[in-house]
C-alpha cells in the first residue's frame, strides 16, 4: 500500500513483513513539496549535460529547486504566462541542440538518454515552460535597473587588474549567397511523390502517419507521424499557415504547398481557438551537382570583379549609368538572395550578445562553414566561394568579406565600454535577484529535513 506519513515526510510501500521507503519529502516551500526523487532526476540530467554546481551538489540541487519554486509561485501571483507555441519552439530548439551534441543522430540521442524522442520531448516540455516563466519573472524583478556611465567607470577603476575580463576575438562578416536553381524535373518528381501519398491515403492503402514516418524530410515531426503540436499562425511559414488554417475536414488532404523549407501536404488534426494541430509530410527537391557548380562559378566571378573593382557586364546592362567602382556592398544588392542580410549591405546579424541584435560575432557563434572560411582571412578580404547549409536546411553557395576583426584582449574602458556596462548591469541584476530570494524566503513557509540543515547554502534563511 502506498502511503504518505502523517508528518508528510515519506512515501512508503508496506507489506505484511516489510516496510520500504520509496521516496521522501526533503523540503517544503510554501505549499510545494520537494521530493528526493526530484533531486535525483535533476542530478541525472545535470550529469548528462555536464553541469557543475557551486559547492556540494547534495545541498545545491535541492536549493536550486526551492528557488525555482519561489519564482514560479510569484509568476502565478503576477499572472505571467507563456504561450504554447513559444514552449514548442523552445522544445524543438533544445532537442535539435541535444541531437547535434551526440553527433547529429536521433538514434544516438535515444540510446544516450534511454528514452524515445517523443518521451524526451514530453519530459522537456514542463521543464522548459517553467524555465521560461522563471526567466520572465526575473526580468520583471530587474526591469527598472539601470547603470550610469559614472558607475561603469567607477566599477572598472576599482577592479583588480587580474579580474579585468578578457574579451574574445570578435568579427563582423558580410555575406552574399546564391541558392542553386533546382531543375523543374526535380520539382515535378517531388510533387508526383506527394500526389501519390495523397492518393494512397485517400484510397485507404496507407495512413498519413505511416507515410510521414517513412518519407517526411522534417526530422522533428516525422517520428510523430508528421504531427505538429498546437501552433499559432505566427510561428508557421506564411504559405504553410495560409493552407493549414483553411482546412476544415480531418479526412481531407491539402493541396501541395510550397514553403521556404520545401513542398508539403497537410492534414488537419484539431483546432483549438487560434491554434491548430496538423500533420504534414515534407519533401525537399534535391539540388543537382551542376546547379551547385553554376552557383559557385557565378560567385567566383563576382568575387573577382569585387577584388578588381570591375563592374560586371550584367550590372552594366541593368544600370542607365555605369558606376566608377564595384564594391562588396554593390554586389550584395545585385546578386545576394539572402533576405536577412541583403537590406543590410550583407552584414550578418548576431542575436547572442546580451539579448540584443549585433553585427559582432565571436567565432563560435558564426555558422560553422562561415567560421571555417573567416578564420584565416584578413580584414577587407573577399573569400573564395563555398557551400553551406542555411537555417532552412537548404544548400546555398556563398562568398564572405571580413569587415572587421578585434583580436582578443583585456577589456579597456575606452574600447569596451558597452561590454563593461553589460558586466556592471548584470552584477546589479544578480544582486537584486539575490536579495529578492532572501526576502522571499523570510515571508514563505519553509521546512528543511534534518539531513540538509548543516548545508552551506547560497541564500540565507532556509533553516529556522
Buried (B, 14 or more C-beta within 10 A) or exposed (E): EEEEEEEEBBBBEEEEEEEEEEBBBBBBBBEBBBBBEBBEBBBEBBEEEEEEBEEEBEBBBBBBBBBBBBBBBBBEEEEBEBBBBBBBBBBBEBBBEBBEBBEEEBEEBBEBBEBEBEEBBEBBBEBBBBBBBBBBBBEEBBEEEEBEEEBBBEBBEEBEEEEBEEBEEBBBBBBBBBBBEBBEEBBEEBBEBBBEBBEBBEEEEEBBBBBBBEBBBBBBBBBBBBBBBBBBBEBBBEBBBEBBBEBEEEEEBBEBBBBBBBBBBBBBBEBEEEBBBBBBBBBBBEBBEEBBEBBBEBBBBBBEBBEEEEBBEEBEEEEEEEEEEBEBBBBBBBBBEBEEBBEBBBBBEBEEBEEEEBBBBBBEBBBEBBBEBBEEBEEEEBBEBBBBEBEEBBBBBBBBBBBEBBEEEEBEBEEBBBBBBBBBBBEBBEEBBEEBBEEBBEEBEBBBBEEBEEBEBBBEBBEE
